[in-house]
Amino acid sequence: MTNHDEQHTPSLGALFQPFAAAGLSLANRIVMAPMTRGFSPNGIPGDDVVAYYRRHAENGVGLIVTEGTLIQHPSASASPNWPHFYGEESLNGWKKVAEAVHEAGGKIIPQLWHVGTTRKVGSLPNPEALPVGPSGLDDSGNQVNEPLTESEIADLISAYAQAATDAKAAGFDGIELHGAHGYLIDQFFWAQTNRRTDQYGGDFVSRTRFAAEVIKASRKAVGPDFPIVLRFSQWKGGHYDAKLVTTPEQLEQFLAPLTDAGVDIFHASTRQYWVPEFEQSHLNLAGWTKKLTGKPAITVGSVALENDFANHPSRIGRLADILEQGEADLVAIGRSLLANPEWVSHVRSNHTKDWTSYDSSILANLNPLPERTN
């Protein structure tokens, strides 16, 4: 008799093919998406954070992208519990994380982050530091600070490069630059928050300059063989219909300076991976990005929520097609891995009906589920 899982879950064997490119060698195509957890008091990841990442490596995730880790800048953060990627104690904590993941057979890269003007005035841990952004505007167009000066921009670029240096020294397998969802790098990309008229503003190509300089500085810091991933998105937090570009031709022009600057892999963030990016093609944002740049791409966006596997086999079939047709190379899973740390082994064995459904209460604990021995 055909069981429930076999009826509803198309084959995802392509997820378990090894990946070797862009300086990475991975056991499979499954990426743990970056997810802010906020369990690092005073910015220092402790043993519980080590256990959290080790557990996901032990359960077969091919590549872990950490939660956003903050570059050294007074207004990078908006919480005293978000992890720093600077300072001896924080870096020692991250070194332990990398070692634990490697011991469990996984690979891991930190996501380097600055929140820009999404930070509210007076936010901890540095309430005196005003939010910063290309034009000093928040995502609603409100002026919260003066535009960044070129000297301040240079300091930010140096902070990213230092974090990249520290990631390599701590034993990580690469870095991801967070250029999505309306945070600092993305605020340079987006016309709503970048109204500069100098070299860092203008049309959608000119607005890539800051990111390109961050990438170039990071590349110089880590050398040619250390992978650099760039996460980018059209949508922004609270602005789900936002667009950086509206045609494949514009996307190609937008991506070219970033590719030339040294990106190895693009992490193309969408809210629903099965939705085509442009009307004239079935390709999603990752598919178009790979087609236009020739670089490996990560697809992401509601990939593995429990109800999709149970009720929408056509979407899972689309995921299989994306991998089998080479439209994207890697698949990032977020909330489902929080609810089901054993997600990878469950999919491999076609055992998904007993999954825990994701809900926001899961975020209250870093390691909420008991360790299993079987």
C-alpha positions as CSV (number, residue, x, y, z in Angstrom):
1,M,0.0,0.0,0.0
2,T,1.3,3.5,-0.8
3,N,1.7,5.5,2.3
4,H,0.8,9.1,3.0
5,D,4.2,10.5,2.3
6,E,4.6,8.7,-1.1
7,Q,1.2,10.0,-2.2
8,H,2.0,13.6,-1.5
9,T,5.8,14.1,-1.8
10,P,7.4,14.0,-5.3
11,S,11.0,12.7,-5.4
12,L,13.5,15.2,-4.2
13,G,16.6,13.1,-4.9
14,A,18.3,16.1,-6.5
15,L,18.5,17.7,-3.1
16,F,21.0,15.0,-2.1
17,Q,23.4,15.4,-4.9
18,P,26.8,16.8,-3.8
19,F,27.7,20.4,-4.8
20,A,31.3,21.5,-5.6
21,A,31.8,25.0,-7.0
22,A,32.7,28.5,-6.0
23,G,35.2,27.2,-3.5
24,L,32.7,25.1,-1.6
25,S,32.3,21.3,-1.5
26,L,29.0,20.3,0.0
27,A,27.5,16.9,0.7
28,N,24.1,18.0,-0.6
29,R,22.1,21.0,-1.9
30,I,20.4,22.0,1.3
31,V,21.2,25.3,2.9
32,M,20.1,26.4,6.4
33,A,18.8,29.9,5.7
34,P,19.9,32.8,8.0
35,M,17.4,33.4,10.8
36,T,17.8,36.0,13.5
37,R,17.5,34.2,16.9
38,G,18.6,36.8,19.5
39,F,20.2,34.4,22.0
40,S,23.6,36.0,22.3
41,P,23.6,38.3,25.3
42,N,25.9,41.4,24.9
43,G,26.5,40.1,21.3
44,I,28.4,37.0,22.5
45,P,27.4,33.5,21.2
46,G,27.6,30.9,24.0
47,D,27.5,27.2,24.3
48,D,23.8,27.1,23.5
49,V,24.4,28.7,20.2
50,V,27.2,26.2,19.5
51,A,24.8,23.4,20.2
52,Y,22.1,24.9,18.0
53,Y,24.3,25.0,14.9
54,R,26.0,21.7,15.7
55,R,22.6,20.0,15.9
56,H,21.7,21.1,12.4
57,A,25.0,20.0,11.0
58,E,24.6,16.6,12.7
59,N,21.2,16.2,11.0
60,G,22.7,16.6,7.5
61,V,22.3,20.3,6.4
62,G,24.9,20.8,3.6
63,L,25.6,24.4,4.3
64,I,24.6,26.6,7.3
65,V,24.3,30.3,6.9
66,T,24.3,31.8,10.4
67,E,21.8,34.3,11.6
68,G,22.8,37.9,10.9
69,T,26.1,38.8,12.7
70,L,26.9,42.4,13.2
71,I,29.8,44.3,11.7
72,Q,31.7,46.7,14.0
73,H,29.7,49.9,13.8
74,P,27.7,51.6,16.6
75,S,24.4,51.6,14.7
76,A,24.7,48.1,13.1
77,S,22.4,46.5,15.7
78,A,19.0,47.1,17.2
79,S,19.2,44.5,20.0
80,P,21.7,43.7,22.7
81,N,21.1,40.0,22.0
82,W,22.0,39.9,18.4
83,P,25.5,38.4,17.9
84,H,28.5,40.6,17.1
85,F,31.2,39.5,14.6
86,Y,33.9,41.5,16.3
87,G,35.6,41.6,19.7
88,E,37.6,38.8,21.2
89,E,34.8,37.1,23.2
90,S,32.3,37.1,20.3
91,L,34.8,35.9,17.8
92,N,36.0,33.1,20.1
93,G,32.3,32.1,20.4
94,W,31.9,32.0,16.7
95,K,35.2,30.0,16.3
96,K,33.6,27.3,18.6
97,V,30.5,27.3,16.4
98,A,32.6,26.7,13.3
99,E,34.6,24.0,14.9
100,A,31.5,22.2,16.2
101,V,29.9,22.3,12.7
102,H,33.0,21.0,11.1
103,E,33.3,18.2,13.7
104,A,29.7,17.2,12.7
105,G,30.6,17.1,9.0
106,G,29.0,20.4,8.0
107,K,30.0,23.6,6.4
108,I,29.2,27.1,7.7
109,I,29.4,30.7,6.7
110,P,28.4,33.8,8.8
111,Q,26.0,36.3,7.4
112,L,27.5,39.8,7.9
113,W,24.9,42.4,8.7
114,H,24.2,46.1,9.3
115,V,20.5,47.0,9.8
116,G,20.9,50.6,8.5
117,T,17.9,52.8,9.0
118,T,15.6,50.0,10.0
119,R,17.0,50.6,13.4
120,K,14.8,52.8,15.5
121,V,16.2,55.9,17.2
122,G,17.3,55.0,20.7
123,S,17.6,51.2,20.1
124,L,20.0,49.2,22.3
125,P,22.8,48.4,22.6
126,N,23.9,51.9,21.7
127,P,20.9,54.2,22.2
128,E,23.0,57.3,21.5
129,A,23.9,56.1,17.9
130,L,21.5,57.3,15.2
131,P,20.5,55.0,12.4
132,V,22.5,55.4,9.2
133,G,21.7,55.0,5.6
134,P,22.7,56.3,2.2
135,S,20.3,59.3,2.4
136,G,19.4,59.0,6.1
137,L,15.9,57.9,5.2
138,D,13.8,55.1,6.6
139,D,11.7,52.8,4.4
140,S,8.8,55.2,4.6
141,G,10.9,58.1,3.4
142,N,11.2,59.8,6.8
143,Q,14.5,61.6,7.5
144,V,16.1,60.0,10.6
145,N,19.7,61.2,10.0
146,E,21.9,63.1,7.6
147,P,23.1,61.2,4.5
148,L,26.2,59.2,5.0
149,T,29.4,61.1,4.1
150,E,31.9,59.5,1.8
151,S,34.3,59.1,4.8
152,E,31.5,57.3,6.8
153,I,30.9,55.1,3.8
154,A,34.6,54.2,3.6
155,D,34.5,53.3,7.3
156,L,31.6,51.0,6.7
157,I,33.3,49.3,3.8
158,S,36.3,48.7,6.0
159,A,34.1,47.2,8.8
160,Y,32.7,44.7,6.3
161,A,36.2,43.8,5.1
162,Q,37.4,43.3,8.7
163,A,34.5,41.0,9.5
164,A,35.4,39.0,6.4
165,T,39.0,38.8,7.6
166,D,37.9,37.6,11.0
167,A,35.5,35.0,9.5
168,K,38.4,33.4,7.6
169,A,40.6,33.5,10.7
170,A,37.9,31.9,12.8
171,G,37.8,28.9,10.4
172,F,34.5,29.6,8.5
173,D,34.0,28.3,5.0
174,G,33.1,31.6,3.4
175,I,30.9,34.6,4.1
176,E,27.5,35.9,3.2
177,L,26.9,39.6,2.8
178,H,23.3,40.6,3.7
179,G,22.2,42.8,0.9
180,A,18.5,42.1,1.1
181,H,15.2,42.9,2.9
182,G,15.7,46.6,3.3
183,Y,18.9,46.6,5.4
184,L,21.9,48.8,4.9
185,I,23.4,47.4,1.6
186,D,19.9,47.0,0.2
187,Q,19.1,50.6,1.2
188,F,21.8,51.7,-1.3
189,F,20.1,49.5,-3.9
190,W,16.6,50.8,-3.4
191,A,15.4,54.1,-4.8
192,Q,13.1,54.6,-1.9
193,T,16.0,54.9,0.5
194,N,18.8,56.1,-1.8
195,R,18.2,59.5,-3.2
196,R,21.9,60.4,-3.5
197,T,23.2,62.3,-6.5
198,D,26.9,61.4,-6.1
199,Q,28.7,58.2,-7.1
200,Y,26.7,56.1,-4.7
201,G,23.3,57.1,-6.1
202,G,21.5,57.5,-9.3
203,D,20.0,54.8,-11.4
204,F,19.7,51.1,-10.4
205,V,23.2,50.4,-11.7
206,S,24.9,53.3,-9.9
207,R,23.2,52.3,-6.7
208,T,25.2,49.0,-6.7
209,R,28.4,50.9,-6.1
210,F,28.4,50.6,-2.3
211,A,27.8,46.9,-2.4
212,A,30.4,46.4,-5.1
213,E,33.0,48.3,-3.0
214,V,32.1,46.1,0.0
215,I,32.5,43.0,-2.1
216,K,35.8,44.2,-3.6
217,A,37.2,45.1,-0.1
218,S,36.1,41.8,1.3
219,R,37.7,39.9,-1.6
220,K,40.9,41.7,-1.1
221,A,40.8,40.8,2.6
222,V,40.2,37.1,2.1
223,G,41.9,36.3,-1.1
224,P,40.7,34.7,-4.3
225,D,39.6,31.3,-3.0
226,F,37.3,32.2,0.0
227,P,33.7,32.1,-1.1
228,I,31.6,35.3,-1.0
229,V,27.8,34.9,-1.1
230,L,25.6,37.9,-1.6
231,R,22.0,37.8,-0.5
232,F,19.7,40.2,-2.3
233,S,16.0,40.6,-2.8
234,Q,13.4,42.7,-4.6
235,W,11.0,42.8,-1.6
236,K,11.7,44.6,1.6
237,G,10.4,44.1,5.1
238,G,6.9,45.7,5.1
239,H,7.2,46.4,1.4
240,Y,6.5,43.1,-0.2
241,D,5.8,44.5,-3.7
242,A,9.0,46.6,-3.9
243,K,11.1,46.2,-7.0
244,L,14.7,47.0,-7.7
245,V,14.3,46.1,-11.4
246,T,11.3,45.2,-13.5
247,T,12.8,43.4,-16.5
248,P,15.4,40.7,-17.2
249,E,17.5,43.3,-19.0
250,Q,17.6,45.6,-15.9
251,L,18.4,42.6,-13.7
252,E,21.4,41.8,-15.9
253,Q,22.6,45.3,-15.7
254,F,22.1,45.4,-11.9
255,L,23.9,42.1,-11.3
256,A,26.9,42.8,-13.6
257,P,28.8,45.1,-11.3
258,L,28.3,42.7,-8.3
259,T,29.5,39.8,-10.3
260,D,32.5,41.7,-11.5
261,A,33.3,42.8,-7.9
262,G,33.7,39.1,-6.9
263,V,30.5,37.5,-5.8
264,D,30.8,33.7,-6.0
265,I,27.2,32.7,-5.2
266,F,24.0,34.7,-5.3
267,H,21.3,34.0,-2.7
268,A,18.2,35.3,-4.4
269,S,15.6,35.9,-1.7
270,T,11.9,35.6,-2.6
271,R,8.9,35.1,-0.4
272,Q,7.6,32.2,-2.5
273,Y,10.1,30.3,-4.6
274,W,7.5,28.9,-7.1
275,V,6.4,32.4,-8.3
276,P,8.0,33.5,-11.6
277,E,10.0,36.7,-11.4
278,F,9.0,38.1,-14.8
279,E,5.9,37.5,-16.8
280,Q,7.6,36.0,-19.9
281,S,9.3,33.1,-18.1
282,H,8.7,30.4,-15.5
283,L,12.1,31.3,-13.9
284,N,12.2,32.6,-10.4
285,L,14.7,35.2,-9.2
286,A,17.4,32.6,-8.6
287,G,16.8,31.1,-12.0
288,W,17.2,34.4,-13.7
289,T,20.2,35.3,-11.6
290,K,22.0,32.1,-12.6
291,K,21.0,32.5,-16.2
292,L,22.3,36.1,-16.4
293,T,25.5,35.8,-14.4
294,G,26.6,32.2,-14.8
295,K,27.1,32.1,-11.1
296,P,25.7,29.4,-8.8
297,A,22.4,30.5,-7.1
298,I,20.5,29.7,-4.0
299,T,16.7,29.7,-4.2
300,V,14.6,30.3,-1.1
301,G,11.1,31.3,0.0
302,S,8.6,29.2,1.8
303,V,10.3,26.1,0.5
304,A,9.4,23.5,3.1
305,L,6.6,24.7,5.3
306,E,4.7,21.6,6.4
307,N,1.5,22.4,4.7
308,D,3.2,22.8,1.4
309,F,4.5,19.3,1.5
310,A,1.2,17.9,2.7
311,N,-1.1,19.9,0.4
312,H,0.8,21.2,-2.5
313,P,2.8,18.5,-4.3
314,S,2.9,20.6,-7.4
315,R,5.1,23.2,-5.6
316,I,7.4,20.5,-4.4
317,G,7.5,19.1,-8.0
318,R,8.5,22.6,-9.1
319,L,11.4,22.5,-6.5
320,A,12.6,19.2,-8.0
321,D,12.4,20.7,-11.5
322,I,14.4,23.8,-10.4
323,L,17.3,21.6,-9.3
324,E,17.1,19.0,-12.0
325,Q,17.0,21.6,-14.7
326,G,19.9,23.5,-13.2
327,E,17.8,26.7,-12.7
328,A,19.4,27.0,-9.2
329,D,22.1,25.0,-7.4
330,L,21.1,25.2,-3.8
331,V,17.9,25.4,-1.8
332,A,17.7,27.4,1.5
333,I,15.3,26.1,4.2
334,G,14.3,28.4,7.1
335,R,11.3,27.9,9.4
336,S,10.9,24.2,8.8
337,L,14.5,23.6,10.1
338,L,13.6,25.4,13.3
339,A,10.5,23.2,13.8
340,N,12.2,20.0,12.5
341,P,16.0,19.9,13.0
342,E,15.9,16.4,11.4
343,W,14.2,17.8,8.3
344,V,17.0,16.6,6.0
345,S,17.0,13.0,7.1
346,H,13.2,12.9,7.1
347,V,13.0,14.1,3.5
348,R,15.8,11.6,2.5
349,S,13.8,8.8,4.0
350,N,10.4,10.1,2.7
351,H,9.2,10.4,6.3
352,T,7.4,13.7,6.6
353,K,4.0,13.1,8.0
354,D,5.1,13.4,11.6
355,W,6.7,16.8,11.2
356,T,6.1,19.6,13.7
357,S,4.3,22.5,12.1
358,Y,6.1,25.8,12.4
359,D,4.6,28.5,14.6
360,S,6.1,31.6,16.1
361,S,6.3,30.1,19.6
362,I,9.2,28.0,18.4
363,L,11.3,31.2,18.4
364,A,11.0,31.5,22.2
365,N,13.7,28.8,22.7
366,L,17.0,28.3,20.9
367,N,17.1,24.5,21.4
368,P,13.5,23.6,22.3
369,L,13.4,20.0,21.3
370,P,15.1,17.1,23.2
371,E,18.1,15.5,21.6
372,R,17.1,12.2,19.9
373,T,19.3,9.1,20.0
374,N,17.6,7.0,17.3
